[in-house]
Amino acid sequence: PQVVERCVAAAGYSVGEFAALVFAGALGFAEALYAVKVRAEAMQKASEAVPSGMLSVVGRREANYKFACLEARKHCESLGIENPVCTVSNYLFPDSRVIAGHLQALEFLQENARKYYFKRTKMLPVSGAFHTRLMEPAVEPLAEVLKSIEIQKPLLCVYSNVDGKKYMHSKHIEKLLVKQVVSPVLWEQTMHSVYERKQGTEFPYTYEVGPGNQLGAILKQCNLKAWKQYKHVDALEDEEAADT
């Protein structure tokens, strides 16, 4: 309870941003859940329209992701794909990105990984190219739902995935939650915003709530000093305690 009372900032990765906004009092839980349902269904429908996906990449220092994506798009054009998509969709930590787009582009990048100084590539088990313009059909359904929901100014700082900055007011939240669907998740940049401090200033405690500790692993790569104050709270712990 003391942690919740003293919390000064929140952030959520992709769909987790809705959870962060509920926690900060900006969205009601039931309304946010409905918005997430509409968002998920619309994104799934958009995914089914084009064979697309997401590729996790760990690169060397020399890796040039923009150039690699440009060449992958040219490859798609040579196959007759009009207006192909291949772009960075998630900035995770230094030298780690998720690239999303047409499947043919991602396959090209995997085959030419060495040329682009990619150390490791792995297709993610998702159905589409989330956080790219291939998700444009999902924009309108989510925008309509958010217009019908009462959004408050957050009680504490919540950082947006779209620009890594704090949300200012309710209209700002509505606008950026829609934009987030077709924009890259700037998580690495958000981590730098959250933990920017004068030298010698102590870092706050950080809690990752929910299944898995992937965000903690990313924080360790982005800011080792901040990670030393990190704890993971599994969502199932309380439920298991209640059952026994």
Salt bridges, closest charged atoms under 4 A:
GLU41 OE2 - LYS37 NZ 3.07
GLU71 OE1 - LYS115 NZ 2.77
ASP95 OD2 - ARG61 NE 3.13
GLU144 OE2 - LYS147 NZ 3.52
GLU174 OE1 - LYS171 NZ 3.43
GLU188 OE1 - ARG97 NH1 3.39
GLU188 OE2 - HIS192 NE2 3.75
